[in-house]
Structures are given as C-alpha cells and as structure tokens.
Amino acid sequence: MYASRLAELAFEFGFDGWLINIENEVDMKDLPRLHLFVQHLRQCMQSQSPNPLVIWYDAVTEEGRLDWQNCLNEKNRFFFGDSDGLFTNYSWSEYMAESSANVAGERAPEVYMGVDVFGRNTFGGGGWNCNKALKVARKAKVSAALFAPGWVFETNQPPSFEVAQTRWWKTIQDCWPVGRFSPMRLPFFTDFNRGCGARVSVEGNVVSTQPWFNLSCQNMQPILKVTAQPQNSLEVNMSHEAAYGGGSCLRISGSEDTLGLVLLYESYVPVKGNRFHVSHSVLELDNLNICLALHVQMDSSRFLVLLADEEAFIDVPPNLQSCVVKRSEPISESSGMWLVRKHILELGACTITQIHAAVYSHELDVQKLMSLFEDNDNQITSKLSTQENNFLNKVLLGHLRISTEPEHDRDLPKIVFEGCQSEWTQLSETSKSVSLTLRWGLLQSHVSNGNCQWVQYHVYVTKDEDSRGSSSVSRSDPEFLGVAVSQAFVVQDLLVPNSCNTLNFHVQAHCACGLPGVLSPACSVDVSRSTHQDWGSGSDPSQLLLSEHAV
C-alpha cells in the first residue's frame, strides 16, 4: 500500500522518484520484507513513469547493520540490485570511487558518490572545493550526489547570495558538463521562474506584492555561459527585481561598448512543420539591447538566426551565409512594463541546437557577433566577480516561448468545481477567517494539436459586500491566492470582513506554453451561513455553493 501511494504522489506532483534512507539497525527477519518493499516501490514507479528513480542510501548492510560503506561493495550490492542506484556515504576515497565502478560494471553511472557541501567528513572538503570530489567521480566514470547545496545561503557566503550562488554553481558546471539537452520538444516556455520571489507577476502585470515560495512553479533554468570580446565586460544573473511571470527574470549587465552572447540552453528541438512562433519579453532599462539568437541545423548546414526588434540597428554584411536576421512582427506589444516581441519563422524542417541572447550597446555588428560564435573557445569570459557589479547598463529578459502554434490558437478549458468544505473562525467583531479546500475538474482534456497541456492553475478570490445605504452589492477586484499544479487548492485562514456576504473563488488554467486561459465562473461561498462552529463537521457542503457550475 505504501509503495503504490508513494508512486502515485511522484506521478501526481511530477518529481523523479524517491531516495530510500534507512538509518537504523534492521532485524534480520525484517530484511526480506525490506527488500520486497524497495523492489515493489520500483515496480510501482515504473508503472507510473517511463524514467523512474528509486535510489538506495548507503547505510544499512545486507546483515541489517547500520554501517556506512562509503562505496558499493558486497555488503550493500543487493540493495543496489533492488533499486535504480546507490547514493554512497560521504567519507570515500579516490580508490573507493574506482572500486565502486568495478563492482557496478555496466551500471557504474548509477553509483552516486555522496558529496556533502557542508564538508562534514566528505571527500574534497565540500564548500568551494566540491569540484575536487566531482572530478574524481567523473574520472572513475561514476556519478555524484550533491547533498545540501543550500550551504551557499545558510552560511551567508559573500558578497551576496545571488553572486555566491552563481559562482558556486559555475564551479560545478566547469567540471561536470551538461549531461543532456534541454529542451527537446515543442512547445517550450520559460519565464526564468525560480519558484520564489518578492512578488507575483502574470504576463508582465503584478498580481500580488506578497513574498512567496513554491518550488512547483520553478521552470527550466538557463545555463548562462557568457561569450564576449576580451575588452568587453558582460555579466548575467538571475534577478528578483522584476518579473514577467512568477517572481524572477534574467538580468544582463554590461559596459557601454558591450557585444556578446549568453548561452541560455543547449537544446535538441526538432521542428517538423514549415512554421514556428517565437516570442520573448524585454525590459530595456539603459543603453543595452538584446535579441534572441537560435543556432539551427538544417540537413548538413548550420546557421544562426537572429530575432531582432523591428527597429533595431543591425549591420549585416552582404553575402553572409551563416546568419539569418528576422525582424519582429508589427504585433509586438507591451505588457505592463515589458515589451513583448513576436516572430514567425518559416525555415522548413530543422533542429534548434542552441538558444542564445545576443547583447549589444548601440548597433549590432553581425560580423563580429559571428566571430564570437564561431571562435567561442578563445573568447569566453565568464565574469563571476566577488562583488556586486557596477555596470551602468542593463537589460532584463522576462520570458521565452517557442511553439508551432499561434498564441491565440488554443482551446480554453471549461473548469467545473466539485465542491468544498469550509471552516470558520470568528476573529473579532469586524472580521473572521475561513479555511477550505477547493477541488475542480476539466470538462475535457483540452490538449491542442501542439500538445500544449494545461499544467498550472492560478486561484483568485473576489468578495461581495453590501454597499452602505444601498441595496446594491459591490464586488472587489480579483485577489491572487496562489498556484496549484493539481486540480485542488487549500485556502488557509483567509481573512474575511464581516461586511462581506459572499466569497467567489475563480481558477485560471495556464498551459505548458505559459499562456493563461480565462477566469473560471465562480465557486461561491455564502458567508452569511458561517458561524463560530466547524462547518466541516456535520454540515452539508453543497449548501455553501451558490454557483450553477458547482457539482
């Protein structure tokens, strides 16, 4: 029962699998059941996902003893056989990495040598020296498991979290190259959401000024490899100062004569149709400009496609075969402070292999840019300073969307609420609070031709209040409550003034392209029926639902 429930949880919430960490003695008579549990969990995961992961932690031995081995050997290899991989303890040596590879044989990449970033009895010392352990593991042709990279934040590494975070992950990236291409299919969307922020934005507009944290909202993070001329300075960081969607964006800073490329994604995206659509949002704060650059392969030829603004100053040499410049459509629009640029590309069947941001100050010299791209091995200047940058010029990149379908060509889902139960608490003579769980379903799957599924649900509430001295009812503007990744949302201790007579909950579905649907009809809760009692025990929840769409 537990194995099947764990598999269902992983499938429902979209994470890869489970790490099984048993750090206590196990009675010999219980060991067969422990083996059976791990095996059955793996089978359940395989039935739910094509690429499941059940990882066994190196603690309990085959004799049931709590005895960390720090490698794969005869004492833990049976649990390795039950699972998809072994996460070793941290006090290993270079010899242990090599011997683990020998014991694992063809499964050597499924041995993860543990590296404690806090440096507690870990090989290499952890901290800024984690790359030493990774280099040894990579040489032995095994994998590695980084434990507690929150070390950067929790130990207040100077000069700031954002700068130190970029520096630390750069040390990891330099010794352990990207293992797989991302993205690999269309549609592709990112708003550089890190799953946290000081505010919430939707399509360039701030819908909440409350700080938040929800890792389920995080989407694909960029590589951020900087390529520039040696005399130029260019820095790139994730930033929470503004957001087109979610709580963060990409900030690119440079000097007045900046020219460079920022590699965002190593991709392998086949485009089968003759046409595809690209849009992105920019916030140009100073004298720094940006345009997207797609590295495209078509048959045996490779070339760069620059997606420039309609009015951008671009110097294109005559007869340049390795670069194509596409101007944005006149339908470029503003969304909040952000400028949204849209391009329609008709290249035929091709494959997008890299996605860059080309950065320049005044006029984009395509010839120099192509030299940077073609000779990047000699031109890389990844500026990761130990202090906050002092560049006067910067530009923000808010989102990137690539799709074979036009943005308006989507079926809108019809959301049907399935009911809710509410619990009320009287706080004072003027206010009360309510807690409830909303559940809903889609009338049909609403999967478009481009496989753009509805993957997120934004939840809002409006409040109806009686107008003073009038029989009319006033309705508040929609208040953003949060995001759900499944078709349910828990509202906890929502403050309701006594003047409010009805709460109206609305759900707005967002598809994998990052585009929102329309607000659903209301699921309404009659506040006048609330009392000091627990409405969730013994009351009929259907009496709280006034909407015709409630079931």
C-alpha positions in Angstrom: 0.0 0.0 0.0 2.8 2.5 0.9 4.7 1.7 -2.3 1.7 2.4 -4.5 0.9 5.6 -2.7 4.4 6.9 -3.0 4.4 6.1 -6.7 1.1 8.0 -7.1 2.5 11.0 -5.3 5.5 11.1 -7.5 3.4 10.9 -10.7 0.8 13.5 -9.5 3.3 16.1 -8.5 5.8 15.5 -11.2 9.0 14.6 -9.4 11.5 12.0 -10.4 11.4 9.4 -7.6 12.4 8.5 -4.1 15.6 8.3 -2.0 15.3 5.4 0.5 17.3 6.2 3.6 17.1 3.7 6.4 19.5 4.8 9.1 18.8 2.4 11.9 19.5 -1.3 12.6 17.2 -3.7 10.9 16.3 -7.1 12.4 17.4 -10.0 10.2 13.9 -11.3 10.0 12.7 -8.0 8.5 15.3 -7.8 5.8 13.3 -9.9 3.2 10.4 -7.5 3.7 12.7 -4.5 3.3 14.0 -5.9 0.0 10.4 -6.6 -1.1 9.3 -3.1 -0.3 12.2 -1.5 -2.4 11.5 -3.9 -5.3 7.8 -3.2 -5.2 8.2 0.6 -5.0 10.4 0.4 -8.1 7.8 -1.7 -9.9 5.1 0.8 -9.0 7.2 3.7 -10.1 7.9 2.0 -13.4 4.1 1.6 -14.0 3.6 5.3 -13.5 6.6 6.8 -15.3 8.9 5.8 -18.2 12.0 7.0 -16.3 11.5 6.4 -12.6 14.2 6.7 -9.9 14.4 4.8 -6.7 17.7 5.4 -5.0 19.1 3.5 -2.1 21.2 5.3 0.5 24.4 3.6 1.8 23.6 3.0 5.5 22.1 -0.5 6.2 24.1 -3.5 5.1 22.9 -6.9 3.9 23.2 -8.1 7.6 20.9 -5.4 8.8 23.7 -3.5 10.5 23.9 0.3 10.4 27.4 0.5 8.9 28.1 3.1 6.2 30.4 1.6 3.5 31.2 4.9 1.5 31.2 2.8 -1.7 29.4 0.0 -3.5 30.6 -3.4 -2.3 29.5 -6.9 -1.3 27.7 -5.6 1.8 25.2 -3.3 0.0 25.2 -4.5 -3.6 21.9 -6.5 -3.1 20.1 -3.2 -2.3 21.8 -1.7 -5.3 20.2 -4.6 -7.3 16.8 -3.8 -5.9 17.0 -0.1 -6.8 17.9 2.3 -9.7 21.0 3.5 -8.0 23.2 3.8 -4.8 23.8 7.1 -3.0 27.0 6.5 -1.1 28.0 8.0 2.2 30.5 10.9 2.1 33.7 9.6 3.6 35.0 7.9 0.5 38.4 8.0 -1.2 39.6 8.0 -4.8 40.2 4.2 -4.6 36.6 3.7 -3.4 35.2 5.6 -6.4 37.2 3.3 -8.7 36.3 0.1 -6.9 32.6 1.1 -6.9 32.8 1.4 -10.7 34.3 -2.1 -10.9 31.6 -3.7 -8.7 28.8 -1.9 -10.6 30.1 -2.8 -14.1 27.8 -1.5 -16.8 25.7 0.2 -14.0 28.7 2.4 -12.9 26.8 5.6 -13.8 24.1 4.5 -11.3 26.5 4.8 -8.4 26.3 8.3 -6.9 29.3 9.3 -4.8 28.0 11.4 -2.0 29.4 14.9 -1.6 28.3 16.9 1.5 28.6 20.6 0.6 28.9 21.5 4.3 32.2 19.4 4.2 31.3 17.1 7.1 33.8 14.2 6.7 33.4 14.5 2.9 36.0 13.8 0.3 37.4 17.1 -1.1 36.3 19.1 1.9 33.0 20.4 0.5 32.2 24.1 0.1 34.1 25.8 -2.7 36.1 22.5 -3.2 33.1 20.3 -4.1 34.5 20.3 -7.7 37.5 18.3 -6.4 35.3 15.3 -5.5 33.3 15.7 -8.7 36.4 15.5 -10.8 37.5 12.2 -9.1 34.0 10.7 -9.5 33.9 11.7 -13.2 37.3 10.2 -13.8 36.1 6.9 -12.3 33.1 7.1 -14.6 30.6 7.0 -11.7 28.0 9.7 -10.9 27.8 12.1 -7.9 25.1 13.3 -5.4 25.5 16.8 -4.1 24.0 17.0 -0.6 22.8 20.3 0.9 23.8 22.9 -1.8 21.8 25.3 0.5 25.2 25.8 2.1 25.7 28.9 0.0 22.7 30.6 1.6 22.8 29.1 5.0 26.4 30.1 5.6 26.0 33.6 4.1 28.7 33.3 1.5 29.9 36.8 0.5 29.4 39.1 -1.1 25.7 38.3 -1.6 23.6 35.2 -2.1 22.9 35.9 -5.8 26.6 36.4 -6.7 27.8 33.5 -4.5 25.1 31.2 -5.9 26.2 31.9 -9.4 29.9 31.4 -8.6 29.3 28.1 -6.8 27.3 26.5 -9.5 29.8 27.8 -12.0 32.5 25.6 -10.3 30.2 22.6 -10.7 29.4 23.4 -14.3 33.0 23.7 -15.2 33.9 20.2 -14.0 30.7 18.4 -14.9 29.4 19.3 -18.3 25.7 19.3 -19.2 24.6 15.6 -19.4 21.5 16.0 -21.6 19.9 18.5 -23.9 17.1 20.7 -22.7 14.6 21.5 -24.1 14.0 18.6 -26.5 10.5 19.2 -27.8 8.0 22.0 -28.5 6.2 23.8 -27.1 9.0 25.3 -24.9 8.4 28.0 -22.3 10.4 29.6 -19.5 9.9 32.8 -17.6 13.1 32.0 -15.6 10.9 31.3 -12.6 13.0 30.1 -9.6 10.0 29.1 -7.5 10.2 32.1 -5.2 10.0 35.9 -5.3 9.2 39.2 -3.6 6.0 39.5 -5.7 4.0 37.5 -8.3 3.6 38.6 -11.9 1.4 37.2 -14.6 2.2 38.3 -18.2 4.1 41.3 -17.0 1.5 42.5 -14.5 2.0 42.3 -10.7 -0.9 40.4 -9.2 0.5 40.1 -5.7 3.1 42.0 -3.7 3.5 39.2 -1.1 6.8 37.3 -0.8 6.3 33.6 -1.8 8.0 30.3 -2.2 6.7 27.4 -4.3 9.2 25.1 -6.0 6.4 23.5 -8.1 6.4 26.8 -10.0 10.0 26.7 -11.0 10.7 26.0 -14.6 13.7 25.2 -16.7 16.8 27.2 -15.5 19.3 28.6 -18.1 22.9 27.6 -18.5 24.2 31.3 -18.5 27.5 30.8 -20.3 28.9 34.1 -21.4 30.9 34.7 -24.6 32.3 38.1 -25.3 35.2 40.0 -26.7 38.1 40.3 -24.3 37.9 44.0 -24.0 34.2 43.9 -23.2 32.6 43.2 -19.8 29.4 41.3 -19.6 27.6 39.8 -16.6 24.5 37.8 -16.3 22.5 36.9 -13.2 19.1 35.7 -12.1 17.2 38.6 -10.5 14.1 39.2 -8.4 14.0 42.9 -9.1 11.2 42.4 -11.7 9.4 39.5 -13.4 7.3 38.9 -16.5 5.9 35.8 -14.9 6.4 34.3 -11.4 9.0 36.1 -9.3 12.2 36.4 -11.3 13.9 37.3 -14.6 17.3 37.3 -16.3 19.4 40.4 -15.7 22.2 41.1 -18.2 24.6 43.9 -17.3 27.4 45.4 -19.5 29.6 48.3 -20.3 28.9 51.0 -23.0 30.7 49.0 -25.7 29.4 45.6 -24.8 29.0 42.9 -27.5 28.4 39.3 -26.6 26.4 36.1 -26.4 24.8 34.5 -23.5 24.1 30.8 -24.0 20.7 30.1 -22.4 20.0 26.5 -23.4 21.8 23.6 -25.1 18.8 22.1 -26.9 17.8 19.4 -29.4 14.4 20.6 -30.7 13.2 19.1 -34.0 10.9 21.4 -35.8 8.8 19.3 -38.2 6.4 21.9 -39.6 7.3 24.7 -42.0 6.4 27.4 -39.5 7.0 28.1 -35.8 6.4 31.0 -33.4 8.9 32.6 -31.0 8.1 35.4 -28.5 10.1 36.9 -25.7 9.8 39.9 -23.4 12.5 42.5 -22.6 12.7 45.4 -20.2 15.4 47.7 -21.5 16.4 49.9 -18.6 19.6 51.6 -20.1 21.6 51.7 -23.3 21.8 48.0 -23.6 19.9 45.9 -26.2 19.1 42.3 -26.6 17.9 39.9 -29.3 17.5 36.2 -29.3 19.8 34.0 -31.4 18.8 30.5 -32.4 21.5 28.1 -33.6 19.8 26.0 -36.2 20.8 22.8 -38.1 19.2 22.0 -41.4 20.4 18.9 -43.3 24.2 19.4 -43.3 24.2 23.2 -42.8 24.3 25.1 -39.6 23.5 28.8 -39.2 22.4 31.4 -36.6 19.0 33.0 -36.7 18.9 36.5 -35.1 15.5 37.5 -33.9 15.8 41.3 -33.8 13.5 44.1 -33.0 11.7 45.7 -35.9 13.6 49.0 -35.5 17.0 47.6 -34.2 20.2 48.9 -35.8 21.9 45.9 -37.3 24.9 45.9 -39.6 24.6 42.8 -41.8 27.5 42.2 -44.2 26.4 41.3 -47.8 26.5 37.7 -48.8 26.7 36.4 -45.2 25.5 32.8 -45.5 25.9 31.7 -41.9 23.5 34.1 -40.3 19.8 35.0 -41.0 18.2 38.1 -39.5 14.5 38.0 -38.8 12.7 41.2 -37.8 9.9 41.1 -35.2 6.3 41.2 -36.4 4.5 44.6 -36.1 2.3 42.8 -33.5 5.0 43.4 -30.8 3.1 44.7 -27.8 3.5 46.0 -24.2 2.6 44.0 -21.2 3.0 46.1 -18.0 6.5 47.5 -18.2 7.6 44.7 -20.6 7.9 44.9 -24.4 6.8 41.6 -26.0 8.5 40.8 -29.3 6.9 38.1 -31.6 8.5 36.4 -34.5 7.1 33.9 -37.1 9.8 31.7 -38.6 9.4 29.7 -41.8 12.6 27.7 -42.1 11.2 24.3 -43.0 12.2 21.2 -41.2 15.2 21.9 -38.9 16.6 21.4 -35.4 17.2 24.1 -32.9 20.5 23.1 -31.1 21.3 26.3 -29.0 19.4 29.2 -27.7 21.4 32.4 -27.1 20.8 36.0 -26.1 22.8 38.4 -28.2 23.7 41.6 -26.3 24.9 44.9 -27.7 25.0 48.6 -26.9 24.2 50.6 -29.9 24.5 48.9 -33.3 24.7 45.1 -33.6 27.7 44.2 -35.7 26.7 40.8 -37.1 30.2 40.1 -38.5 31.8 40.5 -35.0 29.0 38.5 -33.4 29.5 35.6 -35.8 33.2 35.7 -34.9 32.3 35.4 -31.3 30.0 32.5 -32.0 32.4 30.6 -34.3 35.6 31.1 -32.1 34.0 31.0 -28.6 36.7 28.7 -27.3 39.1 31.6 -27.4 36.6 34.3 -26.4 34.9 33.0 -23.3 34.9 35.5 -20.4 32.6 34.2 -17.8 32.7 37.2 -15.4 31.8 36.0 -11.9 33.1 38.7 -9.6 33.3 38.6 -5.9 31.5 41.8 -5.5 28.2 43.3 -6.8 28.7 44.5 -10.4 28.9 48.3 -11.0 27.8 48.3 -14.7 25.6 51.2 -15.5 23.8 49.5 -18.4 21.5 46.5 -18.0 18.6 44.8 -19.7 16.1 42.3 -18.3 14.8 39.2 -20.2 11.4 38.2 -18.9 10.3 35.1 -20.8 10.9 32.9 -23.9 8.3 30.9 -25.8 8.8 28.7 -28.8 5.7 26.9 -30.3 4.4 25.5 -33.5 1.0 27.1 -32.8 0.0 30.8 -32.7 -0.6 32.1 -29.2 -4.3 32.7 -29.8 -4.9 29.2 -31.3 -5.8 27.3 -28.2 -8.9 25.7 -26.8 -9.9 27.3 -23.5 -10.7 24.8 -20.7 -14.1 24.7 -19.0 -13.5 24.3 -15.3 -16.1 22.6 -13.2 -15.9 22.9 -9.4 -16.5 19.7 -7.5 -17.3 21.3 -4.1 -15.6 22.5 -1.0 -16.0 22.4 2.8 -15.2 25.4 4.9 -14.2 26.0 8.5 -14.8 29.4 10.0 -13.1 31.2 12.9 -14.5 34.4 14.4 -11.5 36.7 15.0 -13.2 39.9 16.2 -16.4 41.9 15.9 -15.3 43.0 12.5 -13.7 40.0 10.9 -13.5 36.2 10.7 -11.3 33.7 8.8 -12.1 30.8 6.6 -10.1 27.7 5.7 -11.3 25.4 2.9 -10.2 23.1 0.1 -11.2 23.8 -3.5 -11.5 20.9 -6.0 -12.2 21.1 -9.7 -12.1 19.2 -12.9 -11.8 20.0 -16.6 -14.8 19.2 -18.8 -12.5 17.7 -21.3 -8.7 17.2 -21.6 -8.2 20.2 -23.9 -5.0 19.1 -25.5 -4.3 21.1 -28.5 -2.6 19.9 -31.7 0.8 21.1 -30.4 0.3 19.0 -27.2 0.1 22.2 -25.1 -1.5 20.9 -22.0 -2.9 22.8 -19.0 -0.3 22.4 -16.3 -0.9 25.1 -13.7 -3.9 26.7 -12.1 -3.9 30.2 -10.6 -6.5 30.7 -7.9 -8.2 34.1 -7.2 -11.0 35.3 -4.9 -13.4 38.2 -5.1 -15.5 39.5 -2.2 -19.1 40.7 -2.4 -20.0 43.3 0.1 -23.3 45.3 0.8 -22.9 48.9 -0.1 -23.7 51.3 2.7 -27.1 52.9 2.4 -27.8 51.0 -0.7 -29.4 47.7 -1.7 -26.6 47.1 -4.3 -23.7 44.8 -3.8 -20.1 45.8 -4.6 -17.5 43.2 -5.8 -13.8 43.6 -5.1 -11.1 43.1 -7.7 -9.7 39.6 -8.0 -7.2 38.8 -5.3 -4.4 36.4 -6.1 -4.2 33.5 -3.7 -1.7 31.1 -5.2 -0.8 28.4 -7.7 -1.8 24.7 -7.8 -0.2 22.1 -10.0 -3.0 19.6 -9.5 -6.8 20.2 -9.5 -7.1 21.2 -5.9 -6.1 24.2 -3.7 -6.1 24.7 0.0 -7.1 28.1 1.4 -5.8 28.6 4.9 -7.0 31.3 7.3 -8.3 33.7 4.6 -9.3 37.0 6.3 -12.9 37.9 5.7 -14.5 41.2 6.9 -18.0 40.9 8.5 -19.3 43.2 5.8 -18.6 40.5 3.2 -21.6 38.3 2.3 -20.1 36.1 -0.5 -16.7 34.8 -1.4 -16.2 34.0 -5.1 -13.3 31.7 -5.9 -12.0 31.6 -9.5 -9.4 29.4 -11.2 -7.4 30.3 -14.3 -5.6 27.5 -16.1 -2.2 28.1 -17.6 -0.9 25.8 -20.4 2.6 24.4 -20.9 3.2 27.4 -23.3 2.9 29.7 -20.3 -0.3 31.2 -21.7 -3.3 31.7 -19.4 -6.9 30.8 -20.1 -9.9 32.8 -18.9 -11.0 33.1 -15.3 -13.5 30.3 -14.5 -17.1 31.0 -13.3 -17.2 31.4 -9.6 -17.4 28.8 -6.9 -19.3 31.0 -4.4 -19.4 30.5 -0.6 -22.2 32.2 1.3 -20.5 34.0 4.2 -23.8 34.7 5.9 -24.2 31.0 6.6 -21.0 30.9 8.6 -21.0 30.6 12.4 -18.4 30.0 15.1 -18.8 26.3 14.5 -16.7 24.0 12.4 -18.6 23.9 9.1 -16.5 20.9 8.0 -18.1 18.6 10.6 -21.8 17.7 10.0 -22.8 20.4 7.6 -23.8 19.9 4.0 -21.0 21.5 1.9 -23.4 21.8 -1.1 -25.3 24.4 0.9 -22.2 26.7 0.7 -22.0 26.6 -3.1 -24.2 29.1 -4.9 -22.7 28.7 -8.4 -24.6 26.9 -11.1 -21.3 25.3 -12.0 -20.8 23.6 -8.7 -21.5 19.9 -8.6 
